Amino acid sequence: VRLSLELLMSHAILAYAEDMHAGSVRPQWKTGADPLTEAEQLAVLTQATAAADSGAYLASLAPQTPEYTALKASYKQYQALAANGGWPAFSVGKTIKPGMSDARVASMRQILTLTGDLPATTPPAEPGETYQGALVDAAKHFQERHGIEADGVLGSTTQQALAVPVAKRIEQMAMTLERMRWMPRDLGDRTLFLTMRHGISEVESKTHRVGRRLANVLDTERGV
């Protein structure tokens, strides 16, 4: 029985290590990480057994980039939001500009508060609240996070982003975490990230960020 348990534990450790190393779903094209070699598998089992804190060792097998760590934290945050009922539905309609009044401002305020774009210390809403001040700043922050021009104008693209339910956001985050596990661990000083839905590219370095819009081009061979 003990031997069977040890074999099951070893299999589970290796399966987890493989998932963290190259993802649990293999992409259709060649990418950064190859499957673990037999020597690497043996090293994982040896280090997991010898580690004073095996849980901490296993956690270290996941990508350690700031982007992965931040997204994982957001993933847990959104799971908690979902467990508490998520956020209210937002109806896509006419454009809302700063200074305008609209019945949807109330639901927008709730969404932006739950997502952290609107600080919790913001004064409570008043009846017939106008879209202005802190709400506009929060909307700009929301737009920037979603690769939308941060002008504070709630056009079709921004409204569609607000209308996405929390369950869909969790699904998107899970997919992105998986894609991050496909990538090489060392991305160098300059990395190009593409948000294909909005055609956004960002070039990141250790000291600055530069962004510009690119046309979306579907690569049918690679499926992206």
N, C-alpha and C positions, 0 to 999 in steps of 0.2 A: 504493500500500500504506500509506504514512504517513497519507494522508487517511482511509483506511478505519479505521486504528487510532485516529486522533483522534476520529472519529465514534463508534466503539464506546466509547471512554473517556468521551466526553461523555455518551453515553446511560447508561452505568453510573453516572456521578456523579449525574446527574439522577434516576435510578431510586432510588439510595440516599438522596438528599436528600428525595425524595418519601416514601419509607418512614419516614424519621426524622421528617419533618414531620407526617405524618398517618396513619402506619401502612401496612403492606403489604396489609392486609385492611380493606376499608371496612365500617364498621358499617351496620346497616339503618336507623339513625335519624340525624338531624342531630346533629352533635357539634361539638367545639371547633374543629378545624382544617379549613380548606378546602384543596383542591389548590393547589399552587404556581401563581401566575400566570406569564405569559410573562416579565414583568419580573423576578420573583423567580427564575425559572430562569436568566435571563441573569446575574443578580447572583451566583448560586451558582457558575456556570461561571467567571465573571470572578475571583471571590475564590479559588476553588480553584486557578486557574492562577497567580494572583499570590502566593499564600501561600508563605512560606518552608518551612513544613512542611504539605504538603497533607493528610497523614494526620491531623494534629492538628486541622486545619480541619474535615475531614469528621466527626471524632469530636465536634466542638462542635455539630454539627447535631442530635444526639440530645438528648432532655430532660436538663437539668442539675440536676434536683431531687435532694435527698439520698435520697429514696425510690427513685428510678429508679437512681441510682448504686449504692445498697446492694443492690438486687435484682439488678442486673446482676452485681455481685461474687458474690452468692450463687449465681446461675445458673452462673457459671464454676466455683465451688467444687463444686456438685452434679454438674456434668459430669465433674469430676475424680474425684469419689466413684464415679460410675457406671463410669468407665473402670477403676477398681480393684475393681469387683465390687459396689459399692453396700453396703447394710447387710443384716443378717439379717432373715428374715421374722419377723413378730410375730403370734401367734395371739390373736384376740379371744375372750375368755371371761369368767369371773367377775371381778367388781370386785376390784381390789387396793388395799388401804388401807395407809397408813404403819404399820409394825410387823409386817406380814404377810410370810410366806415364800411364794414361788411360783416354779415352774420358769422362768417367763417373765421373771423379773427379770434374768437374765443377758443375754438378747437385748435387753431394754430398755436395759440399761447400754451395750451396744455401739452401739445406735442413737443414744442421747443423747450419747455421746462423739463419734461421727462428725458429728453435726449441730452440735456445739459447745455444746450445752446443759449438758453435764457437762464441766467443765474437765479437760484432759488430765493435769493434776497430781494429780487425785484418786487416792488409794491404790487399788491393784488389788483386784478382787473376791476374796472368800473363798468357799470351798465352802459351798453352801447359803445364799448371801447373803440377808439380810433387807432388805426395802424400807424404808429409813430414811435419816436424815442427808442427805448430799450428793445421794443419788439422788432424794430427795423434792424438794429444792431445784431440781435439774435438771428434774424433771418439771413443777414449777410454772412454770419458765421456758419449757419447751416448750409448756405449756398457754397461757400468756400470748401467745406468738408466734402461736398458732393460734386465738386468739379464744375460748378455752375458759376457764371459771372456774378460776382458779389456786388450787385447794384441795389439790393433791397427791394427790387420790383418782383412781385410774385406772379410771374408769367406761367405759361403752360408747363415748362420744364421743372420749375421749382414746385409748382402745385402737384405735379405727378410724383415728385420725390416725397413730398409731405404725405401723399396718399398711400404710400407703401406701408403695409401693416408690419408690425414688429416681427411676426413669424417669417415674413419674406426677408427682412433684414438679417435675421439670425441665419437663414439658409445661405444668404449671400456671404456672410462672414465665414461660415463653415467652409464654403467653397474656396474663399480667398486664403484661409489658413492652410487648406490642403495644397493650393497652388504654391504657397510660400515654402512648403516642405519639399516641393519639386526642385526648388532653386538651389544653386550652390550656396554654401554657408558664407563664403567670402565674396561679397559683391563689389569689392573695391571702393574707391573714393567717390566715383561717379556712377550713378545707376539711373537707367531710364525706366520709368514706370508708365504704363499706358492704361487709361481708363477708356475702354473701347466704346462704351455707350455714348459718351459725350465727346469722344475724339480728343481727349486731353493728354498731353505728355508733360511729364515733369522730369527735369534733370536735377538730381540732387548731388551735392558734394558736402564736404565737412563744414563748409563755411557759408554756402548760400543755396538758394533754390531758384530755378528759372523755369517758367512754364509757358508753353505756347500751344495753340490749337493745331491739331493735325486732322486731315480728312480721314474718316473711317474707311478702311479698305478690308474687305473680307478675304482672308486667305483660305480658300476652299480645301486646299491640300492639308493644312494644319488645323483647320476648324476654328480659327480665331479671327 
